[in-house]
């Protein structure tokens, strides 16, 4: 799956929230014990809450850069990833079965979804007519070459 290019300007508040989340995710990697992780998370939250009312953007930007530097210094060498997220062990592994698999369903299975399969058969016939119209010289049967 392609990642979209971010558009627009990222606000300072959004950068701070992103930094906070990345710090907590990094602490999850460093501290497998929940109580140790929670202790570090509370200390980090205290620092962020102490600096949340700063109005001077120069000071706020300086604090943000210091936070980014701190994160860079304490990054875990093997961070944890959720299995389905980019970098995870199951990223983009969702296999979608091809459409022809439905042709091999047992009639009792097809009977559970009569409207769907009736419409599907109708659309298959329409597609076959369209295909024959677009490619009149195409072979109707393919011999097995294996």
Secondary structure, DSSP 8 states (H G I E B T S, - for coil): -------S---HHHHHHHHHHHHHHHHHHH--SHHHHHHHHHHHHHHHHHTTT---HHHHHHHHHHHHHHHHHT--TT----TTSTTSTTTT------GGGGGGS-HHHHHTTHHHHHHHHHHHHHHHHHHHHH-TTS-SS-----
